[in-house]
C-alpha cells in the first residue's frame, strides 16, 4: 500500500474555496429569505422589509467597486481584510 500523501496545496485551496462558497450561500439565503419575512412578522411594513433585504446587498456591491482604491489607501491587503471582517461581524 503506498504511503499516504499530504493533500496538495491546490486541493486544500479548492476545499477551502468550496467551504467559503457554502458559507456565503447560507449567509445570503438567510438574508434574502428569512430576515425580511421576520421583519414582516414583527409588524414592520413592506418598505422596511424590502430595505432590510436590499440595503446590505447594495452596500456590498458599492464596497466591491470601491474596494481596490480603499485597499490601496489602507496600505495593506491584510489590514483591509481585517477591517472588513470586523465591520461584517459588527
C-alpha positions, -999 to +999 in steps of 0.1 A: +000+000+000+015+034-009+023+059+018-004+085+024+004+117+006-003+150+021-030+169+004-016+192-023-020+230-017-043+232-047-066+206-033-066+222+001-073+256-015-102+242-036-117+226-005-115+259+014-130+277-016-159+253-016-165+258+021-163+296+016-190+293-011-212+272+011-209+297+039-217+325+016-249+308+003-261+302+038-255+339+047-272+352+016-300+327+019-307+338+054-306+374+045-327+372+014-354+348+027-358+348+065-348+383+077-373+402+055-400+376+065-391+382+101-394+420+096-429+415+082-438+391+111-425+416+136-450+442+123-427+463+101-441+475+068-433+462+034-409+490+027-389+482+058-388+445+048-376+455+014-349+477+027-337+450+051-333+427+021-317+451-003-296+476+015-269+451+026-265+438-009-263+473-023-237+483+002-217+452-006-218+459-043-207+495-037-178+484-014-167+459-041-164+487-066-146+510-042-125+481-027-093+483-048-089+521-042-097+517-005-074+488+000-046+507-016-054+537+007-052+514+038-018+502+026-020+465+034-044+439+020-042+420+053-053+451+072-081+457+047-094+422+051-093+425+089-112+458+088-139+444+065-142+413+087-147+434+118-173+456+100-192+425+089-191+409+123-204+440+140 
